[in-house]
Amino acid sequence: MYIRSIELENFRNYRRLDLKVEPSVNVFYGSNAQGKTNIIESVYLCTSTHSHRTSKDSDMIFHGEHRYKVKLHLTASFNAYDESVSVMYDDGLGDEISSKRAKKIVCHDDVPFDKIADYYGIFNAVIFAPEDLMLIKDGPSIRRKYLNVLLSSVKPSYFYELSNYVRLLMNRNRIIKNARAGNNKVLSDAIKEEMSIWHEPMARSAVKIMRDRYLFSLRIAKFAKVHHEKISNGRESLYVKYKTCVPVDMFEKNSDEEIVEALISKWDNSVEEDFFRGTTNHGPQRDDLFMSLDGDGLRMFASQGQQRSAALSMKLAELDIMREETNDSPVLLLDDVFGELDAKRRKCLLSEIGDAQIFITCTDKSFIEQELADSLEKASKIAFFEVSEGSVKRMGNG
């Protein structure tokens, strides 16, 4: 699937933009803070319904307005069928036309979905950005997000189950919060029983999430290891391992019912701990991916270059899995990554692009033009767009 055109309305620094793009390579260049990354962000928004830069939809609204809309016109690679996807957000603070409450609407061919979960998997993109390094350097929540976005994109049932688990978890945490109101430090038998009511439904939901994460972590580990060995010329081996609140070998040796019992026991035994800490401390909401080079943890012992190589390998693994699952190439979004990667890592990234549609942002047009000419067979089909103060002007092909 590839994008034919991008429509933006009151998005970031774009009042309106209607931009036709090429099915091959599209390069957006210009000085910093002109709006290049905003275009990349708008495309990624239409695959995940979330930004890769902010958790607040209100941050993406044009200053002084109360809603934004992003729409992509698409063509499916396998049948040339034209379709569209769109994401609209209204902060609910506008005039009488507004709903008076914040809302997000996602559409396929202008038909809105009742549930955002139904939208996942229609349009897929993989983004490579300087923020990828946070996969290695930041805490577990970043790596859980990486897993959640990948799994939701290729397995919509996963998002349903994740949403269900979050709802159940919130109910248990609400009991804890209410019981602790007024500095209450006494955990009564009644509160214990009320908390325990949620343990079985939480466990049955959690085991589906955890098994999916475990199985996909094995595939991530396999692909990432291969990519990292290419980047390091075989000098280093990258290992990725799923970490959760039960031993991971249970997913190989035990049935789902046995894991459910283990989770129930875990929560039963942690009722007092959770009460005094004020939240549920075990479960998928605490999962992580542990990454190491030849046994040494990346966060503590790896150099900046090694961390960049590991992050790139993880993103390339994401690309591999999406291709396997969809039998198609997702759109690739390369947001200012060429300046972050050395020649070897740039070559590795470009060698994996294949026939995907590509969007690239950069400040130096000539550097990118030469880099792509040296690496891509389709370099003659590059479209260049100059971006300046929220204005986008096509400058012809390279």
Disulfide bonds with the S-S distance in Angstrom:
none
